[in-house]
Protein backbone atom coordinates (compact mmCIF):
# COMPACT_ATOMS: atom_id res chain seq x y z
CA UNK A 1 0.00 0.00 0.00
CA UNK A 2 2.91 2.32 0.70
CA UNK A 3 4.26 1.93 -2.85
CA UNK A 4 0.87 2.97 -4.32
CA UNK A 5 0.90 6.10 -2.18
CA UNK A 6 4.43 6.92 -3.37
CA UNK A 7 3.38 6.43 -6.98
CA UNK A 8 0.34 8.69 -6.58
CA UNK A 9 2.48 11.35 -4.89
CA UNK A 10 5.05 11.23 -7.70
CA UNK A 11 2.26 11.44 -10.31
CA UNK A 12 0.86 14.52 -8.52
CA UNK A 13 4.33 16.10 -8.50
CA UNK A 14 4.73 15.39 -12.23
CA UNK A 15 1.35 17.00 -12.95
CA UNK A 16 2.32 20.06 -10.88
CA UNK A 17 5.64 20.33 -12.76
CA UNK A 18 3.79 20.03 -16.09
CA UNK A 19 1.51 22.90 -15.09
CA UNK A 20 4.53 25.02 -14.10
CA UNK A 21 6.24 24.22 -17.41
CA UNK A 22 3.09 25.06 -19.37
CA UNK A 23 2.79 28.36 -17.49
CA UNK A 24 6.45 29.16 -18.24
CA UNK A 25 5.77 28.66 -21.95
CA UNK A 26 2.95 31.22 -21.74
CA UNK A 27 4.92 33.94 -19.92
CA UNK A 28 8.34 34.88 -18.63
CA UNK A 29 9.02 36.65 -15.32
CA UNK A 30 10.69 40.03 -15.65
CA UNK A 31 12.08 42.38 -13.03
CA UNK A 32 9.59 45.20 -12.65
CA UNK A 33 12.30 47.86 -12.57
CA UNK A 34 13.78 46.75 -15.89
CA UNK A 35 12.42 48.05 -19.14
CA UNK A 36 9.43 45.81 -19.77
CA UNK A 37 8.64 44.22 -23.09
CA UNK A 38 5.89 45.98 -25.06
CA UNK A 39 3.45 43.36 -23.71
CA UNK A 40 2.69 42.70 -20.08
CA UNK A 41 0.33 40.39 -18.20
CA UNK A 42 -1.88 42.43 -15.94
CA UNK A 43 -2.73 41.06 -12.50
CA UNK A 44 -6.23 40.31 -13.80
CA UNK A 45 -4.76 37.78 -16.25
CA UNK A 46 -5.15 39.96 -19.33
CA UNK A 47 -2.42 40.66 -21.88
CA UNK A 48 -1.92 44.38 -22.32
CA UNK A 49 0.08 46.39 -24.82
CA UNK A 50 1.95 48.87 -22.63
CA UNK A 51 1.26 52.51 -23.42
CA UNK A 52 2.59 54.24 -20.33
CA UNK A 53 4.96 53.35 -17.48
CA UNK A 54 5.42 55.70 -14.53
CA UNK A 55 7.70 55.29 -11.55
CA UNK A 56 6.00 56.02 -8.24
CA UNK A 57 7.92 56.81 -5.06
CA UNK A 58 6.09 56.20 -1.79
CA UNK A 59 7.91 58.59 0.57
CA UNK A 60 6.24 57.20 3.67
CA UNK A 61 7.26 53.58 2.96
CA UNK A 62 10.45 54.60 1.11
CA UNK A 63 10.06 52.25 -1.84
CA UNK A 64 9.31 52.62 -5.51
CA UNK A 65 6.68 51.02 -7.68
CA UNK A 66 5.82 51.16 -11.34
CA UNK A 67 2.40 52.01 -12.65
CA UNK A 68 1.80 50.24 -15.96
CA UNK A 69 -1.10 51.34 -18.17
CA UNK A 70 -2.11 49.72 -21.42
CA UNK A 71 -4.75 48.23 -23.65
CA UNK A 72 -5.84 44.59 -23.70
CA UNK A 73 -4.69 43.18 -27.05
CA UNK A 74 -7.83 41.07 -27.48
CA UNK A 75 -10.67 43.26 -26.13
CA UNK A 76 -9.17 46.80 -26.43
CA UNK A 77 -10.14 47.60 -22.81
CA UNK A 78 -7.83 49.88 -20.84
CA UNK A 79 -6.10 48.49 -17.75
CA UNK A 80 -3.70 49.78 -15.14
CA UNK A 81 -1.52 47.74 -12.79
CA UNK A 82 0.96 48.68 -10.08
CA UNK A 83 4.01 46.54 -9.50
CA UNK A 84 6.32 46.99 -6.48
CA UNK A 85 9.93 47.41 -7.51
CA UNK A 86 10.98 44.27 -5.63
CA UNK A 87 8.48 42.00 -7.44
CA UNK A 88 8.58 40.30 -10.82
CA UNK A 89 6.01 41.06 -13.47
CA UNK A 90 4.82 38.37 -15.86
CA UNK A 91 5.60 39.20 -19.48
CA UNK A 92 3.58 36.97 -21.83
CA UNK A 93 5.11 35.26 -24.84
CA UNK A 94 3.19 36.82 -27.72
CA UNK A 95 3.51 35.39 -31.21
CA UNK A 96 2.29 36.79 -34.47
CA UNK A 97 1.53 34.66 -37.52
CA UNK A 98 0.24 35.41 -41.00
CA UNK A 99 -2.12 32.99 -42.72
CA UNK A 100 -3.60 32.96 -46.20
CA UNK A 101 -7.38 33.26 -46.07
CA UNK A 102 -8.91 30.45 -48.18
CA UNK A 103 -12.57 30.64 -47.17
CA UNK A 104 -15.06 32.14 -44.73
CA UNK A 105 -17.58 29.50 -43.70
CA UNK A 106 -21.26 30.24 -43.11
CA UNK A 107 -20.82 29.95 -39.31
CA UNK A 108 -18.08 32.61 -39.35
CA UNK A 109 -15.07 30.32 -38.99
CA UNK A 110 -12.08 31.04 -41.21
CA UNK A 111 -10.24 28.50 -43.30
CA UNK A 112 -6.60 29.55 -43.03
CA UNK A 113 -3.43 28.12 -44.58
CA UNK A 114 0.07 28.64 -43.18
CA UNK A 115 3.44 28.62 -44.99
CA UNK A 116 3.63 24.81 -44.72
CA UNK A 117 0.27 24.45 -46.53
CA UNK A 118 -1.39 23.21 -43.35
CA UNK A 119 -5.05 24.17 -42.99
CA UNK A 120 -6.70 25.32 -39.78
CA UNK A 121 -10.37 26.13 -39.24
CA UNK A 122 -10.54 26.99 -35.54
CA UNK A 123 -10.54 30.81 -35.64
CA UNK A 124 -13.67 32.90 -36.00
CA UNK A 125 -13.98 36.06 -38.00
CA UNK A 126 -13.95 39.01 -35.56
CA UNK A 127 -17.35 40.61 -34.99
CA UNK A 128 -15.86 44.09 -35.28
CA UNK A 129 -15.28 46.51 -38.14
CA UNK A 130 -12.14 44.51 -38.94
CA UNK A 131 -14.26 41.39 -39.51
CA UNK A 132 -16.66 43.28 -41.76
CA UNK A 133 -13.74 44.67 -43.76
CA UNK A 134 -12.16 41.22 -44.17
CA UNK A 135 -15.48 39.72 -45.28
CA UNK A 136 -16.19 42.46 -47.82
CA UNK A 137 -12.70 42.24 -49.34
CA UNK A 138 -12.88 38.45 -49.48
CA UNK A 139 -16.35 38.60 -51.09
CA UNK A 140 -14.93 40.99 -53.72
CA UNK A 141 -12.38 38.32 -54.68
CA UNK A 142 -9.29 39.84 -53.10
CA UNK A 143 -6.60 37.48 -51.84
CA UNK A 144 -5.84 38.23 -48.18
CA UNK A 145 -3.29 37.40 -45.52
CA UNK A 146 -4.73 37.64 -42.03
CA UNK A 147 -2.57 38.35 -38.99
CA UNK A 148 -3.19 36.29 -35.85
CA UNK A 149 -1.86 37.16 -32.39
CA UNK A 150 -1.45 34.38 -29.83
CA UNK A 151 -0.86 34.97 -26.12
CA UNK A 152 -1.75 33.15 -22.89
CA UNK A 153 -3.61 30.43 -24.78
CA UNK A 154 -5.83 32.84 -26.71
CA UNK A 155 -5.72 33.57 -30.43
CA UNK A 156 -7.43 36.27 -32.43
CA UNK A 157 -7.33 37.78 -35.90
CA UNK A 158 -6.03 41.33 -35.48
CA UNK A 159 -5.29 42.50 -39.00
CA UNK A 160 -5.10 41.76 -42.70
CA UNK A 161 -3.19 42.74 -45.80
CA UNK A 162 -3.46 42.06 -49.51
CA UNK A 163 -1.90 38.81 -50.70
CA UNK A 164 1.01 39.51 -53.05
CA UNK A 165 1.31 37.07 -55.92
CA UNK A 166 4.77 35.57 -56.24
C-alpha positions as YAML, in Angstrom:
chain: A
units: angstrom
residues:
- id: 1
  name: UNK
  ca: [0.00, 0.00, 0.00]
- id: 2
  name: UNK
  ca: [2.91, 2.32, 0.70]
- id: 3
  name: UNK
  ca: [4.26, 1.93, -2.85]
- id: 4
  name: UNK
  ca: [0.87, 2.97, -4.32]
- id: 5
  name: UNK
  ca: [0.90, 6.10, -2.18]
- id: 6
  name: UNK
  ca: [4.43, 6.92, -3.37]
- id: 7
  name: UNK
  ca: [3.38, 6.43, -6.98]
- id: 8
  name: UNK
  ca: [0.34, 8.69, -6.58]
- id: 9
  name: UNK
  ca: [2.48, 11.35, -4.89]
- id: 10
  name: UNK
  ca: [5.05, 11.23, -7.70]
- id: 11
  name: UNK
  ca: [2.26, 11.44, -10.31]
- id: 12
  name: UNK
  ca: [0.86, 14.52, -8.52]
- id: 13
  name: UNK
  ca: [4.33, 16.10, -8.50]
- id: 14
  name: UNK
  ca: [4.73, 15.39, -12.23]
- id: 15
  name: UNK
  ca: [1.35, 17.00, -12.95]
- id: 16
  name: UNK
  ca: [2.32, 20.06, -10.88]
- id: 17
  name: UNK
  ca: [5.64, 20.33, -12.76]
- id: 18
  name: UNK
  ca: [3.79, 20.03, -16.09]
- id: 19
  name: UNK
  ca: [1.51, 22.90, -15.09]
- id: 20
  name: UNK
  ca: [4.53, 25.02, -14.10]
- id: 21
  name: UNK
  ca: [6.24, 24.22, -17.41]
- id: 22
  name: UNK
  ca: [3.09, 25.06, -19.37]
- id: 23
  name: UNK
  ca: [2.79, 28.36, -17.49]
- id: 24
  name: UNK
  ca: [6.45, 29.16, -18.24]
- id: 25
  name: UNK
  ca: [5.77, 28.66, -21.95]
- id: 26
  name: UNK
  ca: [2.95, 31.22, -21.74]
- id: 27
  name: UNK
  ca: [4.92, 33.94, -19.92]
- id: 28
  name: UNK
  ca: [8.34, 34.88, -18.63]
- id: 29
  name: UNK
  ca: [9.02, 36.65, -15.32]
- id: 30
  name: UNK
  ca: [10.69, 40.03, -15.65]
- id: 31
  name: UNK
  ca: [12.08, 42.38, -13.03]
- id: 32
  name: UNK
  ca: [9.59, 45.20, -12.65]
- id: 33
  name: UNK
  ca: [12.30, 47.86, -12.57]
- id: 34
  name: UNK
  ca: [13.78, 46.75, -15.89]
- id: 35
  name: UNK
  ca: [12.42, 48.05, -19.14]
- id: 36
  name: UNK
  ca: [9.43, 45.81, -19.77]
- id: 37
  name: UNK
  ca: [8.64, 44.22, -23.09]
- id: 38
  name: UNK
  ca: [5.89, 45.98, -25.06]
- id: 39
  name: UNK
  ca: [3.45, 43.36, -23.71]
- id: 40
  name: UNK
  ca: [2.69, 42.70, -20.08]
- id: 41
  name: UNK
  ca: [0.33, 40.39, -18.20]
- id: 42
  name: UNK
  ca: [-1.88, 42.43, -15.94]
- id: 43
  name: UNK
  ca: [-2.73, 41.06, -12.50]
- id: 44
  name: UNK
  ca: [-6.23, 40.31, -13.80]
- id: 45
  name: UNK
  ca: [-4.76, 37.78, -16.25]
- id: 46
  name: UNK
  ca: [-5.15, 39.96, -19.33]
- id: 47
  name: UNK
  ca: [-2.42, 40.66, -21.88]
- id: 48
  name: UNK
  ca: [-1.92, 44.38, -22.32]
- id: 49
  name: UNK
  ca: [0.08, 46.39, -24.82]
- id: 50
  name: UNK
  ca: [1.95, 48.87, -22.63]
- id: 51
  name: UNK
  ca: [1.26, 52.51, -23.42]
- id: 52
  name: UNK
  ca: [2.59, 54.24, -20.33]
- id: 53
  name: UNK
  ca: [4.96, 53.35, -17.48]
- id: 54
  name: UNK
  ca: [5.42, 55.70, -14.53]
- id: 55
  name: UNK
  ca: [7.70, 55.29, -11.55]
- id: 56
  name: UNK
  ca: [6.00, 56.02, -8.24]
- id: 57
  name: UNK
  ca: [7.92, 56.81, -5.06]
- id: 58
  name: UNK
  ca: [6.09, 56.20, -1.79]
- id: 59
  name: UNK
  ca: [7.91, 58.59, 0.57]
- id: 60
  name: UNK
  ca: [6.24, 57.20, 3.67]
- id: 61
  name: UNK
  ca: [7.26, 53.58, 2.96]
- id: 62
  name: UNK
  ca: [10.45, 54.60, 1.11]
- id: 63
  name: UNK
  ca: [10.06, 52.25, -1.84]
- id: 64
  name: UNK
  ca: [9.31, 52.62, -5.51]
- id: 65
  name: UNK
  ca: [6.68, 51.02, -7.68]
- id: 66
  name: UNK
  ca: [5.82, 51.16, -11.34]
- id: 67
  name: UNK
  ca: [2.40, 52.01, -12.65]
- id: 68
  name: UNK
  ca: [1.80, 50.24, -15.96]
- id: 69
  name: UNK
  ca: [-1.10, 51.34, -18.17]
- id: 70
  name: UNK
  ca: [-2.11, 49.72, -21.42]
- id: 71
  name: UNK
  ca: [-4.75, 48.23, -23.65]
- id: 72
  name: UNK
  ca: [-5.84, 44.59, -23.70]
- id: 73
  name: UNK
  ca: [-4.69, 43.18, -27.05]
- id: 74
  name: UNK
  ca: [-7.83, 41.07, -27.48]
- id: 75
  name: UNK
  ca: [-10.67, 43.26, -26.13]
- id: 76
  name: UNK
  ca: [-9.17, 46.80, -26.43]
- id: 77
  name: UNK
  ca: [-10.14, 47.60, -22.81]
- id: 78
  name: UNK
  ca: [-7.83, 49.88, -20.84]
- id: 79
  name: UNK
  ca: [-6.10, 48.49, -17.75]
- id: 80
  name: UNK
  ca: [-3.70, 49.78, -15.14]
- id: 81
  name: UNK
  ca: [-1.52, 47.74, -12.79]
- id: 82
  name: UNK
  ca: [0.96, 48.68, -10.08]
- id: 83
  name: UNK
  ca: [4.01, 46.54, -9.50]
- id: 84
  name: UNK
  ca: [6.32, 46.99, -6.48]
- id: 85
  name: UNK
  ca: [9.93, 47.41, -7.51]
- id: 86
  name: UNK
  ca: [10.98, 44.27, -5.63]
- id: 87
  name: UNK
  ca: [8.48, 42.00, -7.44]
- id: 88
  name: UNK
  ca: [8.58, 40.30, -10.82]
- id: 89
  name: UNK
  ca: [6.01, 41.06, -13.47]
- id: 90
  name: UNK
  ca: [4.82, 38.37, -15.86]
- id: 91
  name: UNK
  ca: [5.60, 39.20, -19.48]
- id: 92
  name: UNK
  ca: [3.58, 36.97, -21.83]
- id: 93
  name: UNK
  ca: [5.11, 35.26, -24.84]
- id: 94
  name: UNK
  ca: [3.19, 36.82, -27.72]
- id: 95
  name: UNK
  ca: [3.51, 35.39, -31.21]
- id: 96
  name: UNK
  ca: [2.29, 36.79, -34.47]
- id: 97
  name: UNK
  ca: [1.53, 34.66, -37.52]
- id: 98
  name: UNK
  ca: [0.24, 35.41, -41.00]
- id: 99
  name: UNK
  ca: [-2.12, 32.99, -42.72]
- id: 100
  name: UNK
  ca: [-3.60, 32.96, -46.20]
- id: 101
  name: UNK
  ca: [-7.38, 33.26, -46.07]
- id: 102
  name: UNK
  ca: [-8.91, 30.45, -48.18]
- id: 103
  name: UNK
  ca: [-12.57, 30.64, -47.17]
- id: 104
  name: UNK
  ca: [-15.06, 32.14, -44.73]
- id: 105
  name: UNK
  ca: [-17.58, 29.50, -43.70]
- id: 106
  name: UNK
  ca: [-21.26, 30.24, -43.11]
- id: 107
  name: UNK
  ca: [-20.82, 29.95, -39.31]
- id: 108
  name: UNK
  ca: [-18.08, 32.61, -39.35]
- id: 109
  name: UNK
  ca: [-15.07, 30.32, -38.99]
- id: 110
  name: UNK
  ca: [-12.08, 31.04, -41.21]
- id: 111
  name: UNK
  ca: [-10.24, 28.50, -43.30]
- id: 112
  name: UNK
  ca: [-6.60, 29.55, -43.03]
- id: 113
  name: UNK
  ca: [-3.43, 28.12, -44.58]
- id: 114
  name: UNK
  ca: [0.07, 28.64, -43.18]
- id: 115
  name: UNK
  ca: [3.44, 28.62, -44.99]
- id: 116
  name: UNK
  ca: [3.63, 24.81, -44.72]
- id: 117
  name: UNK
  ca: [0.27, 24.45, -46.53]
- id: 118
  name: UNK
  ca: [-1.39, 23.21, -43.35]
- id: 119
  name: UNK
  ca: [-5.05, 24.17, -42.99]
- id: 120
  name: UNK
  ca: [-6.70, 25.32, -39.78]
- id: 121
  name: UNK
  ca: [-10.37, 26.13, -39.24]
- id: 122
  name: UNK
  ca: [-10.54, 26.99, -35.54]
- id: 123
  name: UNK
  ca: [-10.54, 30.81, -35.64]
- id: 124
  name: UNK
  ca: [-13.67, 32.90, -36.00]
- id: 125
  name: UNK
  ca: [-13.98, 36.06, -38.00]
- id: 126
  name: UNK
  ca: [-13.95, 39.01, -35.56]
- id: 127
  name: UNK
  ca: [-17.35, 40.61, -34.99]
- id: 128
  name: UNK
  ca: [-15.86, 44.09, -35.28]
- id: 129
  name: UNK
  ca: [-15.28, 46.51, -38.14]
- id: 130
  name: UNK
  ca: [-12.14, 44.51, -38.94]
- id: 131
  name: UNK
  ca: [-14.26, 41.39, -39.51]
- id: 132
  name: UNK
  ca: [-16.66, 43.28, -41.76]
- id: 133
  name: UNK
  ca: [-13.74, 44.67, -43.76]
- id: 134
  name: UNK
  ca: [-12.16, 41.22, -44.17]
- id: 135
  name: UNK
  ca: [-15.48, 39.72, -45.28]
- id: 136
  name: UNK
  ca: [-16.19, 42.46, -47.82]
- id: 137
  name: UNK
  ca: [-12.70, 42.24, -49.34]
- id: 138
  name: UNK
  ca: [-12.88, 38.45, -49.48]
- id: 139
  name: UNK
  ca: [-16.35, 38.60, -51.09]
- id: 140
  name: UNK
  ca: [-14.93, 40.99, -53.72]
- id: 141
  name: UNK
  ca: [-12.38, 38.32, -54.68]
- id: 142
  name: UNK
  ca: [-9.29, 39.84, -53.10]
- id: 143
  name: UNK
  ca: [-6.60, 37.48, -51.84]
- id: 144
  name: UNK
  ca: [-5.84, 38.23, -48.18]
- id: 145
  name: UNK
  ca: [-3.29, 37.40, -45.52]
- id: 146
  name: UNK
  ca: [-4.73, 37.64, -42.03]
- id: 147
  name: UNK
  ca: [-2.57, 38.35, -38.99]
- id: 148
  name: UNK
  ca: [-3.19, 36.29, -35.85]
- id: 149
  name: UNK
  ca: [-1.86, 37.16, -32.39]
- id: 150
  name: UNK
  ca: [-1.45, 34.38, -29.83]
- id: 151
  name: UNK
  ca: [-0.86, 34.97, -26.12]
- id: 152
  name: UNK
  ca: [-1.75, 33.15, -22.89]
- id: 153
  name: UNK
  ca: [-3.61, 30.43, -24.78]
- id: 154
  name: UNK
  ca: [-5.83, 32.84, -26.71]
- id: 155
  name: UNK
  ca: [-5.72, 33.57, -30.43]
- id: 156
  name: UNK
  ca: [-7.43, 36.27, -32.43]
- id: 157
  name: UNK
  ca: [-7.33, 37.78, -35.90]
- id: 158
  name: UNK
  ca: [-6.03, 41.33, -35.48]
- id: 159
  name: UNK
  ca: [-5.29, 42.50, -39.00]
- id: 160
  name: UNK
  ca: [-5.10, 41.76, -42.70]
- id: 161
  name: UNK
  ca: [-3.19, 42.74, -45.80]
- id: 162
  name: UNK
  ca: [-3.46, 42.06, -49.51]
- id: 163
  name: UNK
  ca: [-1.90, 38.81, -50.70]
- id: 164
  name: UNK
  ca: [1.01, 39.51, -53.05]
- id: 165
  name: UNK
  ca: [1.31, 37.07, -55.92]
- id: 166
  name: UNK
  ca: [4.77, 35.57, -56.24]
...
